[in-house]
């Protein structure tokens, strides 16, 4: 479940607007 972290982080970061 570490390969999904990259995707999740990318999506989350984009959602935050950083």
VOBA-41621 format. One line per field, with one value per atom (N, C-alpha, C, CB): x negated, y, z; atom name; residue number from 0. Coordinates in Angstrom, 1 decimal. Glycine has a CB too. Example, Ala and Ser with C-alpha at 12.3 -4.5 7.8 and 13.67 -1.06 7.14 Angstrom:
<pts>
xx: -13.2:-12.3:-13.2:-11.3:-12.8:-13.7:-12.9:-14.1
yy: -5.7:-4.5:-3.3:-4.5:-2.2:-1.1:0.0:-0.6
zz: 7.8:7.8:7.8:9.0:7.1:7.1:7.9:5.7
atom: N:CA:C:CB:N:CA:C:CB
nr: 0:0:0:0:1:1:1:1
</pts>
This chain:
<pts>
xx: -0.8:0.0:-0.9:0.9:-2.0:-2.9:-2.9:-4.3:-2.5:-2.5:-1.3:-2.4:-0.3:1.0:0.7:2.1:-0.2:-0.5:-0.8:-1.7:-1.6:-2.0:-0.8:-3.0:0.1:1.3:2.2:2.1:2.3:3.2:2.6:3.3:1.3:0.6:0.8:-0.9:0.6:0.8:2.2:0.5:3.2:4.6:4.9:5.5:4.5:4.7:4.1:4.2:2.8:2.1:2.8:0.7:3.3:4.0:5.3:4.2:5.9:7.2:7.0:7.9:5.9:5.6:5.3:4.5:4.6:4.2:2.9:5.3:2.0:0.6:-0.3:0.0
yy: -1.2:0.0:1.3:0.0:1.1:2.3:2.9:1.9:2.1:2.5:3.5:1.3:3.3:4.1:5.4:3.3:5.5:6.7:7.8:6.5:7.5:8.5:9.1:7.9:8.2:8.7:9.4:7.4:9.0:9.6:11.0:8.8:11.1:12.3:13.3:12.1:12.9:13.8:14.3:13.0:13.4:13.8:14.8:12.6:14.4:15.2:16.5:14.4:16.6:17.8:18.8:17.6:18.2:19.0:19.5:18.1:18.7:19.1:20.3:17.9:20.2:21.3:22.6:20.9:22.5:23.6:24.2:24.7:23.3:23.7:23.9:22.6
zz: 0.0:0.0:0.0:1.2:-0.6:-0.6:-2.0:-0.2:-3.0:-4.4:-4.6:-5.4:-3.8:-3.8:-3.2:-3.2:-2.3:-1.6:-2.6:-0.6:-3.6:-4.6:-5.2:-5.6:-5.6:-6.3:-5.4:-6.9:-4.2:-3.2:-2.8:-1.9:-2.6:-2.3:-3.4:-2.1:-4.7:-5.8:-5.9:-7.1:-5.7:-5.7:-4.5:-5.7:-3.4:-2.2:-2.3:-0.9:-2.7:-2.8:-3.8:-3.2:-4.9:-5.9:-5.4:-7.2:-4.5:-3.9:-3.0:-3.2:-2.2:-1.3:-2.0:-0.3:-3.1:-3.9:-3.5:-3.7:-3.1:-2.7:-4.0:-1.8
atom: N:CA:C:CB:N:CA:C:CB:N:CA:C:CB:N:CA:C:CB:N:CA:C:CB:N:CA:C:CB:N:CA:C:CB:N:CA:C:CB:N:CA:C:CB:N:CA:C:CB:N:CA:C:CB:N:CA:C:CB:N:CA:C:CB:N:CA:C:CB:N:CA:C:CB:N:CA:C:CB:N:CA:C:CB:N:CA:C:CB
nr: 0:0:0:0:1:1:1:1:2:2:2:2:3:3:3:3:4:4:4:4:5:5:5:5:6:6:6:6:7:7:7:7:8:8:8:8:9:9:9:9:10:10:10:10:11:11:11:11:12:12:12:12:13:13:13:13:14:14:14:14:15:15:15:15:16:16:16:16:17:17:17:17
</pts>
